[in-house]
Amino acid sequence: MRIYHLPKWQDTLTLQTQPTGIDGIYFGREFILKNENNDVMIEADSKWVIINKETQRPLTKVEEQYHHLLTNSKLVATEFARLKEKKELSYSSLQDVANSDIDLHHHVNNAVFIRWIEDLLAKSEQSEIASFSIQFLKEVKEGEKVIINHSGFGEDLVCFEGLIAGSDVHCFRVEVERK
């Protein structure tokens, strides 16, 4: 997500969204938030995976079934890249996964990871966010704990990684660019 301007209370906004096609097991969708003057406030790109409810594995070979989602047009000008593992991160915090963090699929809701990062950034007196990239890597269940490591808060780009406590399993990566 790239943030150009944050909306203010009672702004009139328009949200545009469209699918961007299928790449292997990933479905793309873009979003643009505009103000009443049609100025772009926020643009975002997302990748989704359809999971089989019984096996909890990604569905494959879905192009034929979802061919109508293919498009050649793009709403978002920015190219978003996959986040890479960072080696030099400092320990930041330990998050307990609470019942209220769990969604209908019995794992931590993706918005919870973002809330955890927002809370850490608020403690650091960060300046305004220019972009926020998050990559979900592994589901986290109720009762687990997540170790969140980060790079220096004084930098223009702050990186976070979440690891499931007691393992070397990464559950998310985040990069936050400051204005």
N, CA and C atoms as a LAMMPS dump frame, in Angstrom:
ITEM: TIMESTEP
0
ITEM: NUMBER OF ATOMS
537
ITEM: BOX BOUNDS ff ff ff
-5.0000000000000000e+02 5.0000000000000000e+02
-5.0000000000000000e+02 5.0000000000000000e+02
-5.0000000000000000e+02 5.0000000000000000e+02
ITEM: ATOMS id mol type element x y z
1 1 1 N 0.857 -1.162 0
2 1 2 C 0 0 0
3 1 3 C 0.904 1.227 0
4 2 1 N 0.635 2.174 -0.882
5 2 2 C 1.347 3.446 -0.9
6 2 3 C 0.348 4.521 -0.483
7 3 1 N 0.752 5.326 0.488
8 3 2 C -0.129 6.349 1.055
9 3 3 C 0.373 7.718 0.617
10 4 1 N -0.439 8.42 -0.161
11 4 2 C -0.082 9.772 -0.586
12 4 3 C -0.664 10.804 0.38
13 5 1 N -1.916 10.611 0.752
14 5 2 C -2.6 11.469 1.731
15 5 3 C -3.585 10.595 2.497
16 6 1 N -3.667 10.818 3.784
17 6 2 C -4.652 10.086 4.573
18 6 3 C -5.99 10.824 4.544
19 7 1 N -7.079 10.091 4.46
20 7 2 C -8.39 10.734 4.51
21 7 3 C -8.62 11.392 5.864
22 8 1 N -9.469 12.389 5.851
23 8 2 C -9.861 13.077 7.082
24 8 3 C -11.33 12.77 7.364
25 9 1 N -11.725 13.006 8.592
26 9 2 C -13.096 12.757 9.013
27 9 3 C -14.067 13.444 8.063
28 10 1 N -15.051 12.713 7.591
29 10 2 C -16.146 13.147 6.738
30 10 3 C -15.734 13.485 5.309
31 11 1 N -14.523 13.089 4.881
32 11 2 C -14.151 13.208 3.471
33 11 3 C -15.065 12.303 2.648
34 12 1 N -15.375 12.737 1.451
35 12 2 C -16.106 11.9 0.516
36 12 3 C -15.074 11.136 -0.293
37 13 1 N -15.143 9.811 -0.256
38 13 2 C -14.124 8.97 -0.873
39 13 3 C -14.747 7.995 -1.857
40 14 1 N -13.938 7.593 -2.842
41 14 2 C -14.332 6.569 -3.798
42 14 3 C -13.269 5.485 -3.785
43 15 1 N -13.702 4.235 -3.642
44 15 2 C -12.785 3.113 -3.681
45 15 3 C -12.996 2.369 -4.99
46 16 1 N -11.915 2.272 -5.785
47 16 2 C -11.938 1.49 -7.016
48 16 3 C -11.159 0.215 -6.756
49 17 1 N -11.648 -0.895 -7.271
50 17 2 C -10.927 -2.149 -7.132
51 17 3 C -11.169 -2.988 -8.377
52 18 1 N -10.17 -3.786 -8.709
53 18 2 C -10.325 -4.691 -9.846
54 18 3 C -9.359 -5.855 -9.703
55 19 1 N -9.748 -7.005 -10.244
56 19 2 C -8.809 -8.129 -10.262
57 19 3 C -7.71 -7.842 -11.287
58 20 1 N -6.519 -8.381 -11.037
59 20 2 C -5.414 -8.181 -11.979
60 20 3 C -4.947 -9.488 -12.579
61 21 1 N -5.699 -10.541 -12.358
62 21 2 C -5.377 -11.8 -12.993
63 21 3 C -4.828 -12.845 -12.051
64 22 1 N -4.355 -13.916 -12.669
65 22 2 C -3.885 -15.083 -11.939
66 22 3 C -2.433 -15.34 -12.327
67 23 1 N -1.608 -15.591 -11.316
68 23 2 C -0.213 -15.935 -11.545
69 23 3 C 0.085 -17.175 -10.709
70 24 1 N 0.018 -18.351 -11.339
71 24 2 C 0.184 -19.603 -10.593
72 24 3 C -0.983 -19.791 -9.646
73 25 1 N -0.695 -19.852 -8.34
74 25 2 C -1.76 -20.018 -7.349
75 25 3 C -2.235 -18.67 -6.8
76 26 1 N -1.635 -17.565 -7.261
77 26 2 C -1.951 -16.241 -6.724
78 26 3 C -2.97 -15.502 -7.587
79 27 1 N -3.953 -14.917 -6.909
80 27 2 C -4.929 -14.05 -7.547
81 27 3 C -4.574 -12.623 -7.164
82 28 1 N -4.509 -11.729 -8.127
83 28 2 C -4.17 -10.34 -7.835
84 28 3 C -5.404 -9.457 -7.782
85 29 1 N -5.36 -8.442 -6.933
86 29 2 C -6.418 -7.435 -6.855
87 29 3 C -5.769 -6.121 -6.464
88 30 1 N -6.159 -5.046 -7.163
89 30 2 C -5.655 -3.706 -6.874
90 30 3 C -6.778 -2.854 -6.294
91 31 1 N -6.368 -1.833 -5.542
92 31 2 C -7.305 -0.905 -4.92
93 31 3 C -6.762 0.515 -5.056
94 32 1 N -7.649 1.451 -5.329
95 32 2 C -7.275 2.867 -5.313
96 32 3 C -8.362 3.619 -4.549
97 33 1 N -7.935 4.441 -3.601
98 33 2 C -8.842 5.292 -2.837
99 33 3 C -8.637 6.722 -3.31
100 34 1 N -9.72 7.367 -3.756
101 34 2 C -9.648 8.735 -4.279
102 34 3 C -10.545 9.658 -3.471
103 35 1 N -10.172 10.935 -3.426
104 35 2 C -11.007 11.924 -2.741
105 35 3 C -12.036 12.489 -3.721
106 36 1 N -12.822 13.454 -3.258
107 36 2 C -13.901 13.998 -4.101
108 36 3 C -13.378 14.753 -5.319
109 37 1 N -12.096 15.164 -5.306
110 37 2 C -11.477 15.826 -6.467
111 37 3 C -10.831 14.823 -7.41
112 38 1 N -11.025 13.531 -7.128
113 38 2 C -10.477 12.437 -7.918
114 38 3 C -8.958 12.302 -7.777
115 39 1 N -8.385 12.897 -6.702
116 39 2 C -6.966 12.745 -6.408
117 39 3 C -6.749 11.402 -5.721
118 40 1 N -5.683 10.698 -6.107
119 40 2 C -5.369 9.412 -5.488
120 40 3 C -4.837 9.652 -4.083
121 41 1 N -5.486 9.042 -3.107
122 41 2 C -5.07 9.138 -1.709
123 41 3 C -4.184 7.951 -1.342
124 42 1 N -4.663 6.75 -1.694
125 42 2 C -3.965 5.509 -1.356
126 42 3 C -4.119 4.558 -2.529
127 43 1 N -3.03 3.829 -2.839
128 43 2 C -3.135 2.741 -3.814
129 43 3 C -2.538 1.488 -3.201
130 44 1 N -3.139 0.356 -3.54
131 44 2 C -2.694 -0.908 -2.948
132 44 3 C -2.805 -2.021 -3.966
133 45 1 N -1.979 -3.005 -3.776
134 45 2 C -1.963 -4.196 -4.607
135 45 3 C -1.967 -5.385 -3.652
136 46 1 N -2.682 -6.426 -3.973
137 46 2 C -2.721 -7.583 -3.081
138 46 3 C -2.694 -8.866 -3.894
139 47 1 N -2.177 -9.893 -3.27
140 47 2 C -2.149 -11.239 -3.852
141 47 3 C -2.875 -12.162 -2.894
142 48 1 N -3.725 -13.029 -3.446
143 48 2 C -4.56 -13.917 -2.642
144 48 3 C -4.377 -15.347 -3.117
145 49 1 N -4.601 -16.287 -2.223
146 49 2 C -4.555 -17.707 -2.543
147 49 3 C -5.881 -18.312 -2.107
148 50 1 N -6.481 -19.129 -2.975
149 50 2 C -7.704 -19.843 -2.598
150 50 3 C -7.299 -21.157 -1.956
151 51 1 N -7.824 -21.404 -0.763
152 51 2 C -7.468 -22.579 0.018
153 51 3 C -8.628 -23.579 0.028
154 52 1 N -8.312 -24.848 -0.149
155 52 2 C -9.283 -25.918 -0.029
156 52 3 C -9.646 -26.062 1.453
157 53 1 N -10.937 -25.955 1.783
158 53 2 C -11.374 -26.005 3.183
159 53 3 C -11.016 -27.316 3.88
160 54 1 N -11.107 -28.414 3.158
161 54 2 C -10.85 -29.711 3.781
162 54 3 C -9.36 -29.968 3.992
163 55 1 N -8.55 -29.7 2.973
164 55 2 C -7.123 -30.039 3.056
165 55 3 C -6.267 -28.893 3.592
166 56 1 N -6.814 -27.687 3.618
167 56 2 C -6.071 -26.489 4.03
168 56 3 C -4.863 -26.232 3.13
169 57 1 N -4.921 -26.688 1.884
170 57 2 C -3.856 -26.488 0.901
171 57 3 C -4.366 -25.584 -0.21
172 58 1 N -3.458 -24.85 -0.868
173 58 2 C -3.884 -23.982 -1.977
174 58 3 C -4.462 -24.795 -3.135
175 59 1 N -5.495 -24.226 -3.767
176 59 2 C -6.033 -24.829 -4.978
177 59 3 C -5.066 -24.535 -6.119
178 60 1 N -4.861 -25.513 -6.973
179 60 2 C -3.99 -25.325 -8.133
180 60 3 C -4.818 -25.497 -9.395
181 61 1 N -4.254 -25.111 -10.511
182 61 2 C -4.907 -25.244 -11.815
183 61 3 C -6.287 -24.602 -11.809
184 62 1 N -6.326 -23.342 -11.433
185 62 2 C -7.603 -22.64 -11.331
186 62 3 C -7.831 -21.646 -12.468
187 63 1 N -6.857 -21.53 -13.396
188 63 2 C -6.969 -20.545 -14.476
189 63 3 C -8.247 -20.705 -15.286
190 64 1 N -8.602 -21.957 -15.63
191 64 2 C -9.791 -22.194 -16.447
192 64 3 C -11.063 -21.768 -15.725
193 65 1 N -11.144 -22.094 -14.443
194 65 2 C -12.344 -21.773 -13.664
195 65 3 C -12.488 -20.269 -13.441
196 66 1 N -11.369 -19.56 -13.342
197 66 2 C -11.395 -18.134 -13.022
198 66 3 C -10.835 -17.268 -14.148
199 67 1 N -10.904 -17.746 -15.388
200 67 2 C -10.353 -16.999 -16.524
201 67 3 C -10.985 -15.618 -16.675
202 68 1 N -12.212 -15.438 -16.218
203 68 2 C -12.891 -14.151 -16.314
204 68 3 C -12.234 -13.078 -15.439
205 69 1 N -11.327 -13.461 -14.543
206 69 2 C -10.627 -12.497 -13.693
207 69 3 C -9.382 -11.922 -14.362
208 70 1 N -9.032 -12.433 -15.524
209 70 2 C -7.842 -11.934 -16.202
210 70 3 C -8.109 -10.555 -16.777
211 71 1 N -7.13 -9.662 -16.632
212 71 2 C -7.247 -8.312 -17.168
213 71 3 C -5.863 -7.817 -17.552
214 72 1 N -5.808 -6.926 -18.515
215 72 2 C -4.534 -6.343 -18.925
216 72 3 C -4.355 -4.933 -18.394
217 73 1 N -5.399 -4.36 -17.828
218 73 2 C -5.297 -2.984 -17.338
219 73 3 C -4.847 -2.975 -15.884
220 74 1 N -4.197 -1.863 -15.5
221 74 2 C -3.74 -1.71 -14.122
222 74 3 C -4.253 -0.385 -13.584
223 75 1 N -4.717 -0.41 -12.339
224 75 2 C -5.106 0.815 -11.651
225 75 3 C -3.913 1.442 -10.95
226 76 1 N -3.042 0.59 -10.405
227 76 2 C -1.955 1.028 -9.534
228 76 3 C -0.686 1.23 -10.336
229 77 1 N -0.074 2.398 -10.195
230 77 2 C 1.152 2.716 -10.921
231 77 3 C 2.378 2.063 -10.29
232 78 1 N 2.348 1.855 -8.991
233 78 2 C 3.493 1.321 -8.259
234 78 3 C 3.594 -0.185 -8.446
235 79 1 N 4.821 -0.685 -8.613
236 79 2 C 5.065 -2.128 -8.643
237 79 3 C 5.488 -2.558 -7.244
238 80 1 N 4.748 -3.46 -6.651
239 80 2 C 5.049 -3.944 -5.314
240 80 3 C 5.819 -5.255 -5.436
241 81 1 N 6.864 -5.405 -4.626
242 81 2 C 7.725 -6.58 -4.716
243 81 3 C 7.553 -7.476 -3.499
244 82 1 N 7.889 -8.735 -3.673
245 82 2 C 7.878 -9.703 -2.581
246 82 3 C 8.973 -9.308 -1.586
247 83 1 N 8.686 -9.421 -0.303
248 83 2 C 9.638 -9.016 0.734
249 83 3 C 10.622 -10.147 1.016
250 84 1 N 11.883 -9.763 1.223
251 84 2 C 12.932 -10.739 1.491
252 84 3 C 13.259 -10.773 2.98
253 85 1 N 13.744 -11.921 3.43
254 85 2 C 14.145 -12.069 4.83
255 85 3 C 15.296 -11.12 5.144
256 86 1 N 15.235 -10.503 6.314
257 86 2 C 16.283 -9.593 6.782
258 86 3 C 17.104 -10.316 7.84
259 87 1 N 18.418 -10.128 7.809
260 87 2 C 19.309 -10.827 8.741
261 87 3 C 19.601 -10.007 9.997
262 88 1 N 19.66 -8.705 9.884
263 88 2 C 20.09 -7.858 11.002
264 88 3 C 18.908 -7.146 11.648
265 89 1 N 18.119 -7.881 12.41
266 89 2 C 16.976 -7.299 13.093
267 89 3 C 17.149 -7.437 14.597
268 90 1 N 16.61 -6.476 15.333
269 90 2 C 16.667 -6.497 16.793
270 90 3 C 15.369 -7.062 17.343
271 91 1 N 15.45 -7.669 18.525
272 91 2 C 14.244 -8.156 19.201
273 91 3 C 13.377 -6.96 19.567
274 92 1 N 12.11 -7.084 19.391
275 92 2 C 11.206 -5.984 19.676
276 92 3 C 10.178 -6.338 20.73
277 93 1 N 9.369 -7.347 20.465
278 93 2 C 8.294 -7.658 21.408
279 93 3 C 7.821 -9.09 21.233
280 94 1 N 7.078 -9.534 22.221
281 94 2 C 6.444 -10.842 22.189
282 94 3 C 4.94 -10.621 22.268
283 95 1 N 4.213 -11.09 21.281
284 95 2 C 2.764 -10.922 21.223
285 95 3 C 2.088 -12.241 21.542
286 96 1 N 1.196 -12.228 22.527
287 96 2 C 0.346 -13.384 22.797
288 96 3 C -0.844 -13.316 21.855
289 97 1 N -1.194 -14.43 21.252
290 97 2 C -2.362 -14.486 20.383
291 97 3 C -3.585 -14.731 21.254
292 98 1 N -4.491 -13.765 21.249
293 98 2 C -5.7 -13.842 22.066
294 98 3 C -6.875 -14.35 21.237
295 99 1 N -7.912 -14.781 21.902
296 99 2 C -9.12 -15.26 21.228
297 99 3 C -9.69 -14.203 20.283
298 100 1 N -9.624 -12.937 20.669
299 100 2 C -10.171 -11.859 19.828
300 100 3 C -9.337 -11.607 18.571
301 101 1 N -8.145 -12.18 18.478
302 101 2 C -7.291 -12.055 17.292
303 101 3 C -7.642 -13.077 16.215
304 102 1 N -8.477 -14.047 16.555
305 102 2 C -8.762 -15.187 15.68
306 102 3 C -9.97 -14.89 14.792
307 103 1 N -9.868 -15.299 13.513
308 103 2 C -10.974 -15.084 12.576
309 103 3 C -11.773 -16.366 12.375
310 104 1 N -12.684 -16.352 11.41
311 104 2 C -13.556 -17.506 11.156
312 104 3 C -12.803 -18.739 10.677
313 105 1 N -11.577 -18.556 10.208
314 105 2 C -10.776 -19.678 9.716
315 105 3 C -9.858 -20.238 10.808
316 106 1 N -10.055 -19.756 12.043
317 106 2 C -9.346 -20.26 13.229
318 106 3 C -7.857 -19.937 13.236
319 107 1 N -7.504 -18.803 12.621
320 107 2 C -6.13 -18.313 12.726
321 107 3 C -6.166 -16.8 12.886
322 108 1 N -5.011 -16.205 13.177
323 108 2 C -4.948 -14.762 13.399
324 108 3 C -5.405 -14.039 12.14
325 109 1 N -6.335 -13.113 12.307
326 109 2 C -6.817 -12.295 11.205
327 109 3 C -5.687 -11.403 10.716
328 110 1 N -5.581 -11.227 9.393
329 110 2 C -4.473 -10.446 8.835
330 110 3 C -4.416 -9.017 9.377
331 111 1 N -5.529 -8.424 9.716
332 111 2 C -5.54 -7.055 10.253
333 111 3 C -4.856 -6.984 11.624
334 112 1 N -4.821 -8.093 12.342
335 112 2 C -4.178 -8.117 13.663
336 112 3 C -2.678 -7.892 13.527
337 113 1 N -2.041 -8.533 12.538
338 113 2 C -0.612 -8.324 12.32
339 113 3 C -0.324 -6.845 12.073
340 114 1 N -1.17 -6.207 11.279
341 114 2 C -1.005 -4.781 10.975
342 114 3 C -1.181 -3.951 12.243
343 115 1 N -2.162 -4.29 13.071
344 115 2 C -2.371 -3.569 14.33
345 115 3 C -1.143 -3.675 15.238
346 116 1 N -0.549 -4.879 15.313
347 116 2 C 0.655 -5.048 16.128
348 116 3 C 1.766 -4.116 15.659
349 117 1 N 1.957 -4.01 14.348
350 117 2 C 3.011 -3.143 13.806
351 117 3 C 2.676 -1.677 14.067
352 118 1 N 1.417 -1.306 13.876
353 118 2 C 1.009 0.082 14.171
354 118 3 C 1.294 0.438 15.626
355 119 1 N 1.014 -0.486 16.545
356 119 2 C 1.272 -0.233 17.972
357 119 3 C 2.761 -0.04 18.236
358 120 1 N 3.613 -0.862 17.613
359 120 2 C 5.063 -0.71 17.781
360 120 3 C 5.549 0.611 17.192
361 121 1 N 5.013 0.996 16.045
362 121 2 C 5.41 2.263 15.426
363 121 3 C 4.979 3.445 16.278
364 122 1 N 3.817 3.364 16.89
365 122 2 C 3.319 4.461 17.735
366 122 3 C 4.243 4.681 18.928
367 123 1 N 4.784 3.615 19.489
368 123 2 C 5.709 3.73 20.618
369 123 3 C 7.027 4.388 20.205
370 124 1 N 7.371 4.292 18.921
371 124 2 C 8.653 4.805 18.454
372 124 3 C 8.579 6.255 17.979
373 125 1 N 7.388 6.84 18.046
374 125 2 C 7.174 8.213 17.577
375 125 3 C 7.582 8.368 16.118
376 126 1 N 7.207 7.388 15.31
377 126 2 C 7.493 7.424 13.882
378 126 3 C 6.78 8.596 13.22
379 127 1 N 7.357 9.083 12.134
380 127 2 C 6.659 10.082 11.338
381 127 3 C 5.618 9.375 10.477
382 128 1 N 4.947 10.131 9.655
383 128 2 C 3.862 9.597 8.838
384 128 3 C 4.343 8.476 7.915
385 129 1 N 3.481 7.511 7.676
386 129 2 C 3.811 6.364 6.826
387 129 3 C 3.564 6.719 5.366
388 130 1 N 4.569 6.427 4.515
389 130 2 C 4.439 6.632 3.07
390 130 3 C 3.996 5.34 2.383
391 131 1 N 4.509 4.219 2.85
392 131 2 C 4.074 2.941 2.288
393 131 3 C 4.157 1.866 3.359
394 132 1 N 3.311 0.861 3.199
395 132 2 C 3.227 -0.253 4.151
396 132 3 C 3.093 -1.515 3.322
397 133 1 N 4.086 -2.384 3.396
398 133 2 C 4.038 -3.652 2.674
399 133 3 C 4.049 -4.784 3.682
400 134 1 N 3.159 -5.742 3.494
401 134 2 C 3.117 -6.889 4.398
402 134 3 C 2.98 -8.154 3.57
403 135 1 N 3.694 -9.175 4.013
404 135 2 C 3.64 -10.476 3.37
405 135 3 C 3.297 -11.499 4.448
406 136 1 N 2.186 -12.188 4.27
407 136 2 C 1.763 -13.216 5.211
408 136 3 C 2.399 -14.532 4.78
409 137 1 N 3.066 -15.197 5.708
410 137 2 C 3.832 -16.392 5.358
411 137 3 C 3.277 -17.676 5.958
412 138 1 N 2.729 -17.593 7.158
413 138 2 C 2.262 -18.805 7.851
414 138 3 C 1.142 -18.42 8.802
415 139 1 N 0.12 -19.244 8.857
416 139 2 C -0.963 -18.952 9.778
417 139 3 C -0.503 -19.117 11.217
418 140 1 N -1.117 -18.331 12.093
419 140 2 C -0.821 -18.372 13.52
420 140 3 C -2.122 -18.69 14.236
421 141 1 N -2.055 -19.608 15.189
422 141 2 C -3.243 -20.095 15.888
423 141 3 C -3.351 -19.502 17.289
424 142 1 N -4.562 -19.593 17.842
425 142 2 C -4.8 -19.138 19.209
426 142 3 C -3.878 -19.885 20.174
427 143 1 N -3.365 -19.15 21.154
428 143 2 C -2.484 -19.741 22.155
429 143 3 C -1.016 -19.674 21.789
430 144 1 N -0.708 -19.416 20.512
431 144 2 C 0.694 -19.284 20.118
432 144 3 C 1.184 -17.879 20.474
433 145 1 N 2.47 -17.712 20.45
434 145 2 C 3.093 -16.408 20.679
435 145 3 C 3.91 -16.056 19.448
436 146 1 N 3.998 -14.749 19.154
437 146 2 C 4.754 -14.28 17.999
438 146 3 C 5.834 -13.32 18.474
439 147 1 N 7.064 -13.607 18.097
440 147 2 C 8.19 -12.713 18.363
441 147 3 C 8.284 -11.757 17.18
442 148 1 N 8.259 -10.455 17.455
443 148 2 C 8.372 -9.461 16.384
444 148 3 C 9.721 -8.774 16.514
445 149 1 N 10.56 -8.968 15.497
446 149 2 C 11.866 -8.32 15.433
447 149 3 C 11.792 -7.174 14.432
448 150 1 N 12.664 -6.176 14.591
449 150 2 C 12.609 -5.021 13.694
450 150 3 C 13.995 -4.447 13.459
451 151 1 N 14.093 -3.632 12.414
452 151 2 C 15.305 -2.856 12.163
453 151 3 C 15.172 -1.541 12.916
454 152 1 N 16.145 -0.669 12.79
455 152 2 C 16.151 0.587 13.55
456 152 3 C 14.98 1.496 13.242
457 153 1 N 14.344 2.004 14.301
458 153 2 C 13.213 2.909 14.129
459 153 3 C 13.65 4.266 13.592
460 154 1 N 14.927 4.602 13.657
461 154 2 C 15.398 5.892 13.174
462 154 3 C 15.609 5.949 11.673
463 155 1 N 15.43 4.841 10.993
464 155 2 C 15.656 4.775 9.55
465 155 3 C 14.409 5.19 8.77
466 156 1 N 14.595 5.521 7.484
467 156 2 C 13.455 5.841 6.617
468 156 3 C 12.647 4.592 6.267
469 157 1 N 13.323 3.429 6.27
470 157 2 C 12.656 2.161 6.004
471 157 3 C 12.824 1.28 7.239
472 158 1 N 11.708 0.895 7.84
473 158 2 C 11.737 0.043 9.032
474 158 3 C 11.185 -1.323 8.624
475 159 1 N 11.93 -2.373 8.963
476 159 2 C 11.541 -3.735 8.607
477 159 3 C 11.155 -4.507 9.86
478 160 1 N 10.138 -5.342 9.733
479 160 2 C 9.665 -6.191 10.826
480 160 3 C 9.552 -7.617 10.313
481 161 1 N 9.795 -8.565 11.207
482 161 2 C 9.538 -9.964 10.901
483 161 3 C 8.904 -10.605 12.116
484 162 1 N 7.869 -11.389 11.88
485 162 2 C 7.221 -12.13 12.947
486 162 3 C 7.615 -13.592 12.87
487 163 1 N 8.017 -14.137 13.999
488 163 2 C 8.362 -15.559 14.09
489 163 3 C 7.472 -16.213 15.131
490 164 1 N 7.002 -17.405 14.846
491 164 2 C 6.219 -18.14 15.831
492 164 3 C 7.185 -18.576 16.924
493 165 1 N 6.909 -18.167 18.166
494 165 2 C 7.798 -18.447 19.296
495 165 3 C 8.027 -19.943 19.442
496 166 1 N 9.272 -20.3 19.74
497 166 2 C 9.626 -21.7 19.912
498 166 3 C 9.942 -22.401 18.607
499 167 1 N 10.025 -21.643 17.519
500 167 2 C 10.343 -22.223 16.21
501 167 3 C 11.156 -21.203 15.417
502 168 1 N 11.584 -21.605 14.241
503 168 2 C 12.246 -20.683 13.316
504 168 3 C 11.306 -20.326 12.168
505 169 1 N 10.008 -20.472 12.376
506 169 2 C 9.011 -20.276 11.325
507 169 3 C 8.576 -18.812 11.284
508 170 1 N 8.795 -18.178 10.127
509 170 2 C 8.336 -16.806 9.918
510 170 3 C 6.84 -16.828 9.604
511 171 1 N 6.084 -15.942 10.236
512 171 2 C 4.646 -15.861 9.941
513 171 3 C 4.307 -14.608 9.133
514 172 1 N 5.133 -13.554 9.209
515 172 2 C 4.916 -12.38 8.363
516 172 3 C 6.19 -11.562 8.248
517 173 1 N 6.229 -10.726 7.203
518 173 2 C 7.289 -9.73 7.01
519 173 3 C 6.605 -8.416 6.676
520 174 1 N 7.184 -7.328 7.166
521 174 2 C 6.624 -5.99 6.925
522 174 3 C 7.757 -5.018 6.622
523 175 1 N 7.511 -4.122 5.674
524 175 2 C 8.395 -2.981 5.44
525 175 3 C 7.537 -1.724 5.488
526 176 1 N 7.982 -0.758 6.286
527 176 2 C 7.275 0.51 6.414
528 176 3 C 8.234 1.611 5.988
529 177 1 N 7.814 2.371 4.99
530 177 2 C 8.598 3.522 4.527
531 177 3 C 7.965 4.779 5.114
532 178 1 N 8.814 5.61 5.704
533 178 2 C 8.312 6.853 6.323
534 178 3 C 8.41 8.016 5.352
535 179 1 N 7.543 9.004 5.549
536 179 2 C 7.595 10.232 4.732
537 179 3 C 8.668 11.125 5.25
